[in-house]
């Protein structure tokens, strides 16, 4: 059986394609030129938030749409495949490199997250990329997902976070 990875994330249509694409094209360390400064971002190989979403409470995710991974403490995380998120994977690095808004996220002191909002997407939304400080790289990507203009406007009004550090 031949191994096939789609050429661009916008062509993804299945869980298998999203997993393969992420493993081959996204996971690992990427150097991003962000307004004249290089920032190193690590995408964990087992991560799945860039192509899945939390299912609504009480909803059982059909097995064909499940994205399963083991997390700390022996827990198993079951998320729902999101073709919308999967098709935006290629835009995550651009969202950080050309961010329009950078705001502090949540987390314990010393492990605070940052939320970046990329340029406006062709459909009018924005891609939010959530990063946390890394041990061996500047940052680790936690998630990336589209937000609407109203949410982006609220982020613009929030306290900004200086970036690059």
ABEGO torsion letter per residue (X at the ends): XBBBBBABAAABABAAAAAAAAAAAABEBBBBBBGGBBBBBBBBAABAAAABBBBBBGBBBBAAABBBBBBBGGBBBBBBBBAAAAAAAAAAAAAAAABABBBBBBEBBGABBBBBBBBBBAAGBBBBBBBBBBAABABBBABBBBBBAAAAAAAAABBBBBOBX
